Amino acid sequence: MAGRRPSWQGCVAGQQDGRVSQGNARRGRTGRPPVTSRAQILTAARRLIDQNGWEKLTLRRLAAELGIGTMTLYHHVRDKEDLLLLLINEYADQIPRPDLPGEPRDRIIATSIVIHDALAAWPWAAEVLTSDGFINRLGQSLWMVEAIVAAAVNHGCTPEQAVYVFRTIWYYTVGEILVRAHSARRPSPGEQPVEPAPYFQDADATHLPRLVALGDRWVTLSAQDTYAQGLEALVDGLLAQAASARDARKGARETA
């Protein structure tokens, strides 16, 4: 899944690819004006995000990129939030559903890796989805959330524990993606790259002996892709914690 890019030729799943006129945006045209499709709008928005980041995307900038009037975009999107969700859902709807393992624990891990690999190819989407309320509007891609919560319940978690399992995995996954994405950020045009200082060179070896001994090995070690390994440890710990709580409740009922 890592590195997979969606096809931007199609329209958003479940929605019509309506077309609107560019007639008033480019003056001097004669004859029948060209039209702008939703697919073209999403492609241009994706291009601007790749160039400048999602925070700097505005409907005004998008309209200028397309050569249309800003009001024309409102035939397709209500606001920037709606545009971002269209982009994310269009991408997420193209993620194939794999054959998941039958064992609940393994199903949680496999689904989490699907989420991770999809977002690793689109780290800006992970940042957008950290905002309150966004995950509730994911549409068809909510099957991944359902798969993790259902597997946790199948393993013996209560619904409340299952939500905690998903939330903890989500934080771990998004955090790992965003840290790597920001660490790999390239300098902006005209920005001089800064040579990083040696790790822990000013640290006191008396108080921080392990870190000083590691030194620049920290960079190599922290760059290793250990997501799957950490995920397995996290899931095992969460499920064990839920089982322990379940056994404690059972013991309390038996002694009551």
C-alpha beads as a LAMMPS data file, in Angstrom:
LAMMPS data file: protein, C-alpha beads

256 atoms
255 bonds

1 atom types
1 bond types

-500.0 500.0 xlo xhi
-500.0 500.0 ylo yhi
-500.0 500.0 zlo zhi

Masses

1 110.0

Atoms # bond

1 1 1 0.000 0.000 0.000
2 1 1 2.815 2.441 0.753
3 1 1 3.340 4.961 -1.994
4 1 1 0.067 4.137 -3.715
5 1 1 -1.525 7.067 -5.475
6 1 1 -5.187 7.225 -6.453
7 1 1 -6.395 7.754 -9.961
8 1 1 -7.625 11.304 -10.249
9 1 1 -9.540 10.676 -13.449
10 1 1 -12.637 9.361 -11.723
11 1 1 -15.199 11.243 -9.705
12 1 1 -15.854 10.951 -6.004
13 1 1 -17.501 7.648 -5.254
14 1 1 -21.246 7.884 -5.056
15 1 1 -21.441 11.420 -6.413
16 1 1 -22.063 12.732 -9.884
17 1 1 -19.231 14.402 -11.750
18 1 1 -21.131 17.627 -12.405
19 1 1 -19.661 20.228 -14.692
20 1 1 -19.815 23.976 -14.445
21 1 1 -18.849 26.748 -16.790
22 1 1 -15.620 28.723 -16.706
23 1 1 -17.233 31.426 -18.836
24 1 1 -16.869 34.458 -16.568
25 1 1 -13.415 33.610 -15.236
26 1 1 -11.342 34.073 -18.343
27 1 1 -12.270 37.209 -20.159
28 1 1 -11.939 37.530 -23.865
29 1 1 -13.274 34.077 -24.698
30 1 1 -15.950 33.751 -27.350
31 1 1 -18.289 30.930 -28.175
32 1 1 -19.352 28.204 -25.786
33 1 1 -17.312 28.403 -22.546
34 1 1 -15.350 25.369 -21.323
35 1 1 -16.563 23.423 -18.333
36 1 1 -14.852 22.355 -15.131
37 1 1 -15.587 18.923 -13.687
38 1 1 -15.340 17.809 -10.099
39 1 1 -12.464 15.521 -11.099
40 1 1 -10.553 18.526 -12.458
41 1 1 -11.234 20.470 -9.275
42 1 1 -9.942 17.650 -7.081
43 1 1 -6.874 17.171 -9.250
44 1 1 -6.025 20.881 -9.049
45 1 1 -6.605 20.899 -5.276
46 1 1 -4.307 17.909 -4.859
47 1 1 -1.652 19.694 -6.921
48 1 1 -1.832 22.822 -4.750
49 1 1 -1.613 20.752 -1.579
50 1 1 1.482 18.986 -2.885
51 1 1 3.065 22.353 -3.667
52 1 1 2.106 24.436 -0.637
53 1 1 0.497 22.210 1.992
54 1 1 -3.172 21.804 2.869
55 1 1 -3.151 24.712 5.316
56 1 1 -2.536 27.216 2.494
57 1 1 -5.224 25.805 0.238
58 1 1 -8.094 28.254 -0.245
59 1 1 -11.009 28.280 -2.643
60 1 1 -9.701 31.552 -4.067
61 1 1 -6.309 29.996 -4.871
62 1 1 -7.967 26.902 -6.285
63 1 1 -10.199 29.011 -8.535
64 1 1 -7.154 30.893 -9.811
65 1 1 -5.381 27.603 -10.511
66 1 1 -8.359 26.428 -12.556
67 1 1 -8.949 29.769 -14.239
68 1 1 -12.519 30.065 -12.991
69 1 1 -14.416 32.339 -10.636
70 1 1 -14.427 31.513 -6.939
71 1 1 -18.224 31.339 -6.861
72 1 1 -18.106 28.656 -9.543
73 1 1 -16.533 26.261 -7.041
74 1 1 -19.597 26.466 -4.831
75 1 1 -21.458 24.363 -7.379
76 1 1 -19.255 21.507 -6.175
77 1 1 -18.008 22.265 -2.663
78 1 1 -19.488 24.183 0.262
79 1 1 -16.175 25.277 1.786
80 1 1 -12.575 24.208 2.316
81 1 1 -13.541 21.540 4.836
82 1 1 -15.937 19.986 2.355
83 1 1 -13.226 20.056 -0.331
84 1 1 -10.723 18.287 1.918
85 1 1 -13.246 15.600 2.757
86 1 1 -14.020 15.062 -0.922
87 1 1 -10.306 14.585 -1.552
88 1 1 -9.833 12.194 1.353
89 1 1 -12.944 10.155 0.599
90 1 1 -12.070 9.915 -3.091
91 1 1 -8.687 8.537 -2.112
92 1 1 -9.937 6.268 0.674
93 1 1 -12.709 4.776 -1.462
94 1 1 -10.049 3.400 -3.802
95 1 1 -8.315 1.446 -1.038
96 1 1 -9.177 -2.218 -1.690
97 1 1 -10.561 -4.272 1.151
98 1 1 -8.078 -7.063 1.799
99 1 1 -9.017 -10.530 2.989
100 1 1 -8.625 -10.017 6.724
101 1 1 -7.473 -12.793 9.097
102 1 1 -10.071 -14.659 11.096
103 1 1 -8.304 -14.211 14.432
104 1 1 -9.526 -10.935 16.011
105 1 1 -6.076 -9.891 17.210
106 1 1 -4.565 -10.410 13.764
107 1 1 -7.542 -8.653 12.155
108 1 1 -6.904 -5.560 14.256
109 1 1 -3.245 -5.518 13.237
110 1 1 -3.917 -6.122 9.532
111 1 1 -6.533 -3.348 9.348
112 1 1 -4.305 -0.926 11.222
113 1 1 -1.525 -1.555 8.708
114 1 1 -3.945 -0.814 5.858
115 1 1 -4.751 2.533 7.495
116 1 1 -1.093 3.279 8.118
117 1 1 0.065 2.485 4.596
118 1 1 -2.724 4.524 3.018
119 1 1 -2.014 7.580 5.165
120 1 1 1.762 7.225 4.808
121 1 1 1.299 7.895 1.096
122 1 1 -0.836 10.938 1.949
123 1 1 0.474 12.316 5.270
124 1 1 -1.402 15.624 4.952
125 1 1 -4.665 13.642 5.166
126 1 1 -3.562 12.219 8.505
127 1 1 -3.093 15.760 9.801
128 1 1 -6.524 16.834 8.557
129 1 1 -8.169 13.809 10.174
130 1 1 -6.804 14.732 13.590
131 1 1 -9.334 17.583 13.696
132 1 1 -12.487 16.978 15.714
133 1 1 -15.400 15.606 13.724
134 1 1 -13.552 14.690 10.536
135 1 1 -13.396 10.966 11.170
136 1 1 -17.187 10.888 11.573
137 1 1 -17.571 12.027 7.948
138 1 1 -15.347 9.455 6.260
139 1 1 -18.123 7.701 4.373
140 1 1 -17.376 4.265 2.923
141 1 1 -13.859 4.140 4.375
142 1 1 -15.344 3.811 7.869
143 1 1 -15.196 0.053 7.238
144 1 1 -11.637 0.176 8.612
145 1 1 -12.818 1.688 11.892
146 1 1 -15.639 -0.857 12.055
147 1 1 -13.227 -3.743 11.409
148 1 1 -10.980 -2.771 14.337
149 1 1 -13.828 -2.091 16.779
150 1 1 -15.659 -5.309 15.793
151 1 1 -12.489 -7.385 16.115
152 1 1 -11.832 -5.964 19.579
153 1 1 -15.380 -6.871 20.646
154 1 1 -14.933 -10.349 19.161
155 1 1 -11.802 -10.698 21.258
156 1 1 -13.843 -10.038 24.383
157 1 1 -13.624 -6.275 24.818
158 1 1 -16.634 -4.272 25.869
159 1 1 -17.787 -1.641 23.337
160 1 1 -16.146 1.014 25.499
161 1 1 -12.871 -0.910 25.552
162 1 1 -13.085 -1.461 21.794
163 1 1 -13.330 2.283 21.192
164 1 1 -10.317 2.772 23.464
165 1 1 -8.400 0.152 21.478
166 1 1 -9.149 1.919 18.202
167 1 1 -8.428 5.383 19.572
168 1 1 -5.060 4.317 20.979
169 1 1 -4.049 2.624 17.720
170 1 1 -5.205 5.696 15.792
171 1 1 -3.065 8.038 17.898
172 1 1 -0.043 5.774 17.519
173 1 1 -0.530 5.454 13.762
174 1 1 -1.147 9.122 13.018
175 1 1 1.650 10.204 15.330
176 1 1 4.147 7.904 13.616
177 1 1 3.142 9.169 10.179
178 1 1 3.261 12.854 11.086
179 1 1 6.614 12.617 12.863
180 1 1 8.147 10.909 9.833
181 1 1 6.535 13.346 7.410
182 1 1 7.788 16.404 9.296
183 1 1 11.230 14.876 9.757
184 1 1 11.469 14.343 6.012
185 1 1 10.317 17.877 5.141
186 1 1 12.345 19.395 2.364
187 1 1 13.518 23.025 2.516
188 1 1 11.254 25.497 0.731
189 1 1 12.574 27.129 -2.450
190 1 1 15.240 29.649 -1.453
191 1 1 15.491 28.216 2.071
192 1 1 18.997 27.193 3.104
193 1 1 19.215 23.670 4.528
194 1 1 20.397 23.594 8.113
195 1 1 23.078 21.098 9.032
196 1 1 21.870 19.319 12.181
197 1 1 24.124 19.448 15.203
198 1 1 25.571 16.161 16.484
199 1 1 23.129 14.434 18.791
200 1 1 23.625 14.912 22.545
201 1 1 26.992 16.616 22.067
202 1 1 26.238 19.072 24.865
203 1 1 24.656 16.521 27.158
204 1 1 26.226 15.719 30.501
205 1 1 27.484 12.142 30.349
206 1 1 27.254 11.923 34.123
207 1 1 23.491 12.399 34.109
208 1 1 22.672 11.078 30.611
209 1 1 25.225 8.327 30.005
210 1 1 23.066 6.172 27.730
211 1 1 22.107 9.016 25.401
212 1 1 25.657 10.295 25.152
213 1 1 26.883 6.771 24.346
214 1 1 24.315 6.478 21.566
215 1 1 25.233 9.818 20.036
216 1 1 24.477 10.002 16.323
217 1 1 23.378 6.368 16.286
218 1 1 20.095 7.825 17.526
219 1 1 19.409 9.158 14.022
220 1 1 19.905 5.746 12.398
221 1 1 17.903 3.889 15.013
222 1 1 14.992 6.330 15.043
223 1 1 14.795 6.243 11.233
224 1 1 14.109 2.492 11.194
225 1 1 10.606 1.455 10.185
226 1 1 9.372 -0.323 13.295
227 1 1 5.690 0.544 12.966
228 1 1 4.458 -3.057 12.575
229 1 1 6.618 -4.270 15.460
230 1 1 5.386 -1.496 17.728
231 1 1 1.796 -2.051 16.596
232 1 1 1.881 -5.714 17.602
233 1 1 3.224 -4.836 21.035
234 1 1 0.597 -2.114 21.437
235 1 1 -2.320 -4.337 20.397
236 1 1 -1.166 -7.198 22.605
237 1 1 -0.915 -4.836 25.539
238 1 1 -4.346 -3.299 24.927
239 1 1 -6.055 -6.681 24.601
240 1 1 -4.269 -8.028 27.674
241 1 1 -5.346 -4.965 29.642
242 1 1 -8.955 -5.464 28.540
243 1 1 -8.821 -9.163 29.480
244 1 1 -7.395 -8.320 32.893
245 1 1 -10.197 -5.851 33.531
246 1 1 -12.737 -8.428 32.393
247 1 1 -11.310 -11.069 34.758
248 1 1 -11.323 -8.570 37.627
249 1 1 -15.019 -7.805 37.036
250 1 1 -15.801 -11.511 36.872
251 1 1 -13.950 -12.142 40.126
252 1 1 -15.761 -9.294 41.840
253 1 1 -19.151 -10.712 40.790
254 1 1 -18.269 -14.179 42.015
255 1 1 -17.220 -12.925 45.449
256 1 1 -20.172 -10.543 45.813

Bonds

1 1 1 2
2 1 2 3
3 1 3 4
4 1 4 5
5 1 5 6
6 1 6 7
7 1 7 8
8 1 8 9
9 1 9 10
10 1 10 11
11 1 11 12
12 1 12 13
13 1 13 14
14 1 14 15
15 1 15 16
16 1 16 17
17 1 17 18
18 1 18 19
19 1 19 20
20 1 20 21
21 1 21 22
22 1 22 23
23 1 23 24
24 1 24 25
25 1 25 26
26 1 26 27
27 1 27 28
28 1 28 29
29 1 29 30
30 1 30 31
31 1 31 32
32 1 32 33
33 1 33 34
34 1 34 35
35 1 35 36
36 1 36 37
37 1 37 38
38 1 38 39
39 1 39 40
40 1 40 41
41 1 41 42
42 1 42 43
43 1 43 44
44 1 44 45
45 1 45 46
46 1 46 47
47 1 47 48
48 1 48 49
49 1 49 50
50 1 50 51
51 1 51 52
52 1 52 53
53 1 53 54
54 1 54 55
55 1 55 56
56 1 56 57
57 1 57 58
58 1 58 59
59 1 59 60
60 1 60 61
61 1 61 62
62 1 62 63
63 1 63 64
64 1 64 65
65 1 65 66
66 1 66 67
67 1 67 68
68 1 68 69
69 1 69 70
70 1 70 71
71 1 71 72
72 1 72 73
73 1 73 74
74 1 74 75
75 1 75 76
76 1 76 77
77 1 77 78
78 1 78 79
79 1 79 80
80 1 80 81
81 1 81 82
82 1 82 83
83 1 83 84
84 1 84 85
85 1 85 86
86 1 86 87
87 1 87 88
88 1 88 89
89 1 89 90
90 1 90 91
91 1 91 92
92 1 92 93
93 1 93 94
94 1 94 95
95 1 95 96
96 1 96 97
97 1 97 98
98 1 98 99
99 1 99 100
100 1 100 101
101 1 101 102
102 1 102 103
103 1 103 104
104 1 104 105
105 1 105 106
106 1 106 107
107 1 107 108
108 1 108 109
109 1 109 110
110 1 110 111
111 1 111 112
112 1 112 113
113 1 113 114
114 1 114 115
115 1 115 116
116 1 116 117
117 1 117 118
118 1 118 119
119 1 119 120
120 1 120 121
121 1 121 122
122 1 122 123
123 1 123 124
124 1 124 125
125 1 125 126
126 1 126 127
127 1 127 128
128 1 128 129
129 1 129 130
130 1 130 131
131 1 131 132
132 1 132 133
133 1 133 134
134 1 134 135
135 1 135 136
136 1 136 137
137 1 137 138
138 1 138 139
139 1 139 140
140 1 140 141
141 1 141 142
142 1 142 143
143 1 143 144
144 1 144 145
145 1 145 146
146 1 146 147
147 1 147 148
148 1 148 149
149 1 149 150
150 1 150 151
151 1 151 152
152 1 152 153
153 1 153 154
154 1 154 155
155 1 155 156
156 1 156 157
157 1 157 158
158 1 158 159
159 1 159 160
160 1 160 161
161 1 161 162
162 1 162 163
163 1 163 164
164 1 164 165
165 1 165 166
166 1 166 167
167 1 167 168
168 1 168 169
169 1 169 170
170 1 170 171
171 1 171 172
172 1 172 173
173 1 173 174
174 1 174 175
175 1 175 176
176 1 176 177
177 1 177 178
178 1 178 179
179 1 179 180
180 1 180 181
181 1 181 182
182 1 182 183
183 1 183 184
184 1 184 185
185 1 185 186
186 1 186 187
187 1 187 188
188 1 188 189
189 1 189 190
190 1 190 191
191 1 191 192
192 1 192 193
193 1 193 194
194 1 194 195
195 1 195 196
196 1 196 197
197 1 197 198
198 1 198 199
199 1 199 200
200 1 200 201
201 1 201 202
202 1 202 203
203 1 203 204
204 1 204 205
205 1 205 206
206 1 206 207
207 1 207 208
208 1 208 209
209 1 209 210
210 1 210 211
211 1 211 212
212 1 212 213
213 1 213 214
214 1 214 215
215 1 215 216
216 1 216 217
217 1 217 218
218 1 218 219
219 1 219 220
220 1 220 221
221 1 221 222
222 1 222 223
223 1 223 224
224 1 224 225
225 1 225 226
226 1 226 227
227 1 227 228
228 1 228 229
229 1 229 230
230 1 230 231
231 1 231 232
232 1 232 233
233 1 233 234
234 1 234 235
235 1 235 236
236 1 236 237
237 1 237 238
238 1 238 239
239 1 239 240
240 1 240 241
241 1 241 242
242 1 242 243
243 1 243 244
244 1 244 245
245 1 245 246
246 1 246 247
247 1 247 248
248 1 248 249
249 1 249 250
250 1 250 251
251 1 251 252
252 1 252 253
253 1 253 254
254 1 254 255
255 1 255 256
